[in-house]
Amino acid sequence: PPSPVSRTTKSVFIYFKQKETDFVVLETGLGGRLDATNVVHPLACGVTPISYEHTQKLGRTLPEIAAEKAGIIKEANVPVVTAPQRKAALTVIRRKCRKIGAPLWEVGRAVRFRGTPKDFVLSGPFGAYRSLQLHLLGRHQMVNAAVAVGIVAASPLLRGKIHKDAVRKGLSRTLWPGRCEVISLSPRVVLDGAQNAASARILRLAVRDSFAYERLILVLGVSKDKDVNGLCREIVPLADEVIVTAANNPRAFPVESLGGMVKQHLRKKKNRIEQARNVRQAYEKVLEKAHARDIVVVTGSLFVVGEM
């Protein structure tokens, strides 16, 4: 019998058909090659940065994971736009595109950008999109914008339907809950769903580049199937104080074990670690500890971010 995921996906396809949607953006839920969304015939394919994620199902090495992701590349002449990739992953994507006969546009080569998120230019074979603005934090969001605009520009069917002004307006109005989202200013509270080493590294850079603060209080809760040590290695050294917690989810990594892993990565051994049995208790501890010039970063899991 079909899984609940594939039943849900079928229901969504029926809904889109009934609503007579012009274009639909589908994100693969897991991998790509065997994902339920991969039954479609796409107008274009986009590949965001590939890192070590869902290794139990997708493979232990970057080429193995990239091969699963590249499963969405399956039709000749359907363009593929990829974010900058590590060499091992990019090799797999290039090989698959050559084999299938799919044009490949690489951000950083075919698609380029310059400037800051508040004012940047995207250029490529399609010409240039000037005076673009994002209200999302972090330079990595310009990479995401380049992939999105590249998809619009690379597909012959999309290119003539979506005007540059619409692209400009769409980017400027984009909101992304739970991704470097500021929900409080005094103290500043930032939510980010980083859940592996690669996304935690991006979060670390975004915090460094975007905020000034006296102390950083980290609220951290992760899932069991993630690279917990890698995530801690990237984000914990930022913290002056850490509150470890767990989402109300059976996949949550035990609080006590997480505290032990966090301790290994503290920048200074005197920096404090506290445990909160759930996200509400973590929130109460934040209210007690955080001062107006501090920053609170809540991360490690979208489940934790959602509850916060």
C-alpha positions as CSV (number, residue, x, y, z in Angstrom):
1,P,0.0,0.0,0.0
2,P,1.2,3.6,-0.6
3,S,2.8,5.4,2.3
4,P,1.0,8.3,4.0
5,V,3.6,10.6,2.4
6,S,2.8,9.5,-1.2
7,R,-1.0,9.7,-0.4
8,T,-0.5,13.2,0.8
9,T,1.5,14.1,-2.3
10,K,-1.2,12.7,-4.6
11,S,-3.8,14.8,-2.7
12,V,-1.7,17.9,-3.2
13,F,-1.4,17.2,-6.9
14,I,-5.2,16.9,-7.2
15,Y,-5.6,20.1,-5.3
16,F,-3.2,22.0,-7.6
17,K,-5.1,20.6,-10.6
18,Q,-8.5,21.7,-9.2
19,K,-7.1,25.2,-8.5
20,E,-5.6,25.4,-12.1
21,T,-2.3,26.6,-10.8
22,D,0.0,28.1,-13.4
23,F,3.3,27.0,-11.8
24,V,4.1,24.9,-8.8
25,V,7.4,24.7,-6.9
26,L,8.0,21.3,-5.3
27,E,10.6,20.6,-2.7
28,T,11.7,17.0,-2.4
29,G,11.0,15.7,1.1
30,L,14.0,13.2,1.2
31,G,16.7,12.8,-1.3
32,G,15.2,13.1,-4.7
33,R,15.5,9.8,-6.7
34,L,12.8,8.0,-4.8
35,D,10.9,10.9,-3.4
36,A,7.2,11.0,-4.0
37,T,7.4,14.4,-5.7
38,N,9.7,13.0,-8.4
39,V,6.8,11.6,-10.5
40,V,6.5,15.1,-12.2
41,H,7.9,16.2,-15.5
42,P,9.6,19.4,-14.4
43,L,10.1,22.6,-16.3
44,A,13.4,23.1,-14.4
45,C,15.3,21.6,-11.5
46,G,17.1,23.4,-8.7
47,V,19.7,22.0,-6.4
48,T,20.6,23.8,-3.2
49,P,23.9,23.1,-1.4
50,I,24.3,19.4,-0.7
51,S,25.7,18.3,2.7
52,Y,25.6,15.4,5.0
53,E,21.9,14.9,5.7
54,H,19.7,11.9,6.3
55,T,22.8,9.7,6.0
56,Q,21.0,6.6,7.2
57,K,18.9,6.7,4.0
58,L,20.8,8.6,1.4
59,G,24.4,7.3,2.0
60,R,27.4,8.0,4.1
61,T,29.5,9.8,1.5
62,L,28.9,13.1,-0.3
63,P,28.9,11.4,-3.8
64,E,26.3,8.9,-2.6
65,I,24.0,11.6,-1.2
66,A,24.5,13.7,-4.3
67,A,23.6,10.8,-6.5
68,E,20.2,10.5,-4.6
69,K,19.7,14.3,-5.0
70,A,20.6,14.2,-8.7
71,G,17.7,11.7,-9.2
72,I,15.5,14.7,-10.0
73,I,17.6,15.2,-13.2
74,K,15.9,12.8,-15.5
75,E,14.8,14.5,-18.7
76,A,16.9,15.9,-21.7
77,N,16.7,19.6,-22.3
78,V,15.2,20.4,-18.8
79,P,17.6,22.9,-17.3
80,V,19.3,22.4,-13.9
81,V,20.4,25.2,-11.7
82,T,22.8,24.4,-8.9
83,A,24.1,26.4,-6.0
84,P,27.8,26.2,-5.4
85,Q,28.7,22.7,-4.3
86,R,31.6,20.9,-2.8
87,K,33.7,19.2,-5.6
88,A,32.5,15.7,-4.8
89,A,28.9,16.6,-5.1
90,L,29.4,18.9,-8.2
91,T,31.2,16.1,-10.0
92,V,28.1,13.9,-9.6
93,I,25.7,16.6,-10.8
94,R,27.8,17.5,-13.8
95,R,28.1,13.8,-14.8
96,K,24.3,13.2,-14.5
97,C,23.5,16.3,-16.6
98,R,25.9,15.2,-19.3
99,K,24.4,11.7,-19.3
100,I,20.8,12.9,-19.5
101,G,21.5,15.9,-21.8
102,A,20.2,18.5,-19.3
103,P,21.7,22.0,-19.5
104,L,23.5,22.9,-16.3
105,W,23.7,26.5,-14.9
106,E,26.0,26.8,-11.9
107,V,25.7,29.7,-9.5
108,G,29.2,31.3,-9.4
109,R,29.8,30.5,-13.1
110,A,26.8,30.8,-15.4
111,V,24.8,32.7,-12.8
112,R,26.7,35.4,-10.8
113,F,25.9,38.0,-8.2
114,R,27.6,40.9,-6.5
115,G,26.6,43.4,-3.8
116,T,24.9,42.9,-0.5
117,P,21.5,41.5,0.3
118,K,20.1,45.1,0.5
119,D,21.3,45.9,-3.0
120,F,22.7,43.3,-5.4
121,V,22.8,42.4,-9.1
122,L,22.3,38.9,-10.6
123,S,23.6,38.3,-14.1
124,G,24.0,35.4,-16.5
125,P,23.0,34.3,-20.0
126,F,19.6,35.9,-19.3
127,G,21.2,39.3,-18.9
128,A,21.0,41.2,-15.6
129,Y,18.6,41.7,-12.8
130,R,19.6,45.0,-11.1
131,S,18.7,46.7,-7.8
132,L,17.5,43.5,-6.1
133,Q,16.8,43.5,-2.4
134,L,16.3,40.8,0.2
135,H,15.0,41.3,3.7
136,L,16.6,38.0,4.8
137,L,19.8,38.0,6.9
138,G,23.0,36.4,5.6
139,R,25.0,36.5,2.4
140,H,23.9,32.9,1.7
141,Q,20.5,34.2,0.9
142,M,21.9,35.8,-2.2
143,V,22.9,32.3,-3.3
144,N,19.4,31.1,-2.7
145,A,18.0,34.0,-4.7
146,A,20.5,33.2,-7.5
147,V,19.2,29.7,-7.7
148,A,15.6,30.8,-7.7
149,V,16.1,33.5,-10.4
150,G,18.2,31.1,-12.4
151,I,15.3,28.6,-12.5
152,V,13.0,31.3,-13.8
153,A,15.6,32.4,-16.4
154,A,16.8,29.0,-17.5
155,S,13.4,27.5,-18.3
156,P,12.0,28.6,-21.7
157,L,8.4,28.2,-20.5
158,L,9.0,30.3,-17.3
159,R,11.3,32.9,-18.9
160,G,8.6,34.6,-20.9
161,K,5.9,34.4,-18.3
162,I,7.5,36.0,-15.2
163,H,8.6,39.6,-15.7
164,K,11.8,41.0,-14.1
165,D,9.7,43.4,-12.0
166,A,7.8,40.5,-10.6
167,V,11.0,38.8,-9.7
168,R,12.3,42.0,-8.1
169,K,9.1,42.4,-6.1
170,G,9.0,38.7,-5.1
171,L,12.5,38.8,-3.7
172,S,11.9,41.9,-1.7
173,R,8.7,40.5,-0.2
174,T,10.2,37.1,0.7
175,L,9.8,36.1,4.3
176,W,11.3,32.9,5.7
177,P,10.0,31.9,9.2
178,G,12.5,30.1,11.3
179,R,15.5,31.1,9.1
180,C,17.5,33.8,10.9
181,E,14.2,35.2,12.0
182,V,14.3,37.9,14.6
183,I,11.2,37.6,16.8
184,S,12.3,40.0,19.6
185,L,14.5,43.0,19.9
186,S,15.2,43.5,23.6
187,P,16.7,41.0,24.1
188,R,17.2,40.1,20.5
189,V,15.9,36.6,19.9
190,V,16.9,34.8,16.6
191,L,15.3,31.6,15.4
192,D,17.1,29.4,12.9
193,G,16.3,25.8,11.9
194,A,19.9,24.8,11.3
195,Q,20.1,21.1,11.8
196,N,23.4,20.0,10.5
197,A,27.0,21.2,10.4
198,A,26.7,23.0,7.0
199,S,23.6,25.0,8.0
200,A,25.1,25.7,11.5
201,R,28.2,27.1,9.8
202,I,26.0,29.4,7.7
203,L,24.1,30.5,10.8
204,R,27.4,31.2,12.6
205,L,28.5,33.5,9.8
206,A,25.2,35.2,9.6
207,V,25.2,36.0,13.3
208,R,28.7,37.2,13.1
209,D,28.0,39.5,10.2
210,S,24.6,40.8,11.1
211,F,24.5,41.4,14.9
212,A,26.4,43.2,17.7
213,Y,25.8,42.0,21.2
214,E,27.4,41.5,24.7
215,R,26.6,37.9,25.3
216,L,25.2,35.1,23.2
217,I,22.8,32.7,24.8
218,L,22.3,29.6,22.7
219,V,19.1,27.5,23.0
220,L,19.9,24.1,21.4
221,G,17.8,21.1,20.7
222,V,18.4,18.5,18.0
223,S,17.0,15.3,16.5
224,K,18.5,11.9,17.0
225,D,19.2,11.3,13.3
226,K,21.3,14.4,12.8
227,D,25.1,15.0,12.9
228,V,24.9,16.3,16.5
229,N,28.6,16.5,17.0
230,G,29.1,18.4,13.7
231,L,26.4,20.8,14.5
232,C,27.8,21.5,18.0
233,R,31.2,22.0,16.6
234,E,30.0,24.8,14.4
235,I,27.6,26.7,16.6
236,V,28.5,26.1,20.3
237,P,31.8,28.0,20.3
238,L,29.8,31.2,19.6
239,A,27.9,30.8,22.9
240,D,28.6,32.4,26.3
241,E,25.9,30.3,27.8
242,V,24.0,27.3,26.5
243,I,20.5,26.0,27.3
244,V,20.1,22.4,26.0
245,T,16.5,21.3,25.5
246,A,14.3,18.9,23.5
247,A,11.3,19.3,21.3
248,N,8.1,17.4,22.1
249,N,8.9,14.8,19.4
250,P,10.0,11.2,19.6
251,R,13.0,11.9,17.4
252,A,14.4,14.4,20.0
253,F,18.0,13.8,21.1
254,P,18.1,13.3,25.0
255,V,18.9,16.5,26.9
256,E,21.4,14.9,29.2
257,S,23.4,13.4,26.3
258,L,23.3,16.7,24.3
259,G,24.7,18.6,27.3
260,G,27.7,16.3,27.4
261,M,28.4,16.9,23.7
262,V,28.0,20.6,24.0
263,K,30.5,20.7,26.9
264,Q,33.2,19.4,24.5
265,H,32.8,22.4,22.2
266,L,32.5,25.3,24.6
267,R,35.0,28.1,23.8
268,K,35.7,28.6,27.5
269,K,35.2,25.8,30.0
270,K,33.7,28.3,32.5
271,N,30.9,29.0,30.1
272,R,27.7,27.6,31.6
273,I,25.4,24.8,30.3
274,E,21.9,24.4,31.7
275,Q,19.3,21.8,30.9
276,A,15.6,22.5,30.1
277,R,13.4,19.4,29.9
278,N,11.3,21.1,27.2
279,V,11.1,24.3,25.0
280,R,8.8,26.1,27.3
281,Q,11.2,25.7,30.2
282,A,14.0,26.8,28.0
283,Y,12.0,29.9,27.2
284,E,11.5,30.7,30.9
285,K,15.2,30.4,31.5
286,V,15.9,32.8,28.6
287,L,13.6,35.3,30.3
288,E,15.6,35.0,33.5
289,K,19.0,35.3,31.9
290,A,18.9,37.5,28.9
291,H,19.6,41.3,29.2
292,A,18.8,44.0,26.6
293,R,22.2,43.9,24.9
294,D,22.3,40.1,24.7
295,I,21.3,37.9,21.8
296,V,19.5,34.6,22.1
297,V,19.9,32.1,19.2
298,V,17.4,29.2,19.1
299,T,18.5,26.5,16.8
300,G,19.3,22.8,16.1
301,S,15.9,21.7,14.9
302,L,12.8,23.1,13.2
303,F,10.8,21.3,15.8
304,V,12.4,23.3,18.6
305,V,12.2,26.5,16.5
306,G,8.5,25.9,15.8
307,E,7.7,25.4,19.5
308,M,9.7,28.5,20.5
